[in-house]
């Protein structure tokens, strides 16, 4: 991810987190506010990549945004009953969803291949443990690089 796209993602993640943290006591209010923020983020990221708006995979982006809002609403009703945990879980899921959306859209716009389909399972997995998923991705790419370097070439006969 380019530094300008990273800064844009961080900015929108912070805005979504603060709004989710503040509006958490009202069930569903944060989703109503965060959904338009995610659409603005998608448009901003597409324009920042200098891609035409029609090139963005809007069906998959909408699945991510609305599926994420559904998963976040469910988490709000389960963890929202615990006073302090609800505030922080709401903010963390808003950050994770914005990160997931940013990574997906950036990858889709930088590749000529059609973007992979998104399901509710991939969204809930991304929101469930975003730190572990990101760390695992980094570790596996490091393992592949190390394995490629350590494998000896064919022995001369």
N, C-alpha and C positions, 0 to 999 in steps of 0.2 A: 504494500500500500504506500503510495506516495506521501510525502510529508504534508502536502496541502490537504489531501483527502483525509489523512489521519487527524489533522487539526479540526477539520470540518466535522468529522465523526465525534471527536472528543467534545466539541462545542455542543452539538445536538444531544449527545449522551448526557452532558451536564444539565442542559435545559430540561430534558425529559425526566431526569432523576429528581431535580428540585421540584418540578411540578408534581411528580408522583408522590414525593415525600410530603408535600404540603397538602395535597388533596386526598390523601389516603383515608382519612376518617369518613369521607363520603363515598359509599360504595359505587363504583362505576364512573365517578366524576373524572378520575385521572385518565381512564381510557378514552373518554370523550374529548379530553384536551390533548392527550398524547398522540392519538391517531392522526389528527391534522399536522402535528409537528413532524411525524414520521413521513407523511406525504411531502411536506416542504423540504425535509431532509433529502428525500429521494430526488426531487426536482433539482435541488441545489447540487447534489453530487453528480447528477447527470450533466448539468450545465458546466460544472467544474471540470469534468472529463472531456468537455467540448464535444459531446455526442448529442445528436438530435433527440428530442424528448420521445419521439416515436420509436427510437431504437431500444429504449429501456424495456425490460420484460415486466410490464405493468401487471399482468395477471399474477406472476409469481411474487412481485412486490406486494400486491394487495393481499395475497395469501399470507405472506410473512406478517404484514401489519395487522390484519384482522385476526389471524390465527394467534399471533402474539398477544393481542388484546384479550382474546378468549382465555388463553392460558393464564395471563396476568390477572384477569377477573376471578378465575377459579382460585388462584393462589391468594388473592386478596380476601376471598371469603373463608379460606382455611387458615391462613396465617394472620389475617387482619383482626382476628379475635384476640390475639396476643398483643397487648398494647404497643410495646416498643418493637417487637419482631416484625409486626405488620408494616410499620413505617419503613424500616430498612429493607425488608424483602421487596416491597413495592419499588423502592428506588433502585435496588440492585437488578430486578427484573427489567426495569425500564432501560438501564444501561446495557444489559446483556442483549435485549432485543434490538436496540439501536446499533450495537456492535455487529450483531448477526446480519442485520439489514445492510449496513455499510459494507461489510466484507462480501456479502452475496452480490450486491449491486456493482461494486467495484470489479469483482471477478467477471461478472456477466458482461459489463461494458468493455473490459479490456480483452476479452476473448471473442473470436469470430464464431466459435461454436455456440450452439444454442445453450442457454443456461439449464442446469439440471432442475428437475421439478422439486418442489418443496411440499412436504407433507406436515401435518400437525405433529407427528412424531419427531421430525427433525427440529421443529421449532421448540417443542417442549424439552428435547434433549439439550438444545442450545441454551435454554433458559434455566434448566435444572442445574447445570454445572459448567458455566462458560469458561471458568479458569482452567479446569481440568481438560476440557476439549482443546483449548488453545495450547496448553502445555504439551498435551499428547501430540498435537500436530507438529510442534517444534521439535519434540524429541524424536519422532519418527523420521522427519526430514534429516535430522542430525545423524541418526543411525544409518540411514541410506547412504549419506555422504561418506561416513566412516567406512561402511561396508564396501563401497565402491573403491575407496582408496586402499583398503587392506587386502582386497582380493588380488593375488598375484596373477600376472598374465600367463599365457601358455609357455611352458618350459621349452627351451630350444632342444631339438633332438640331435 
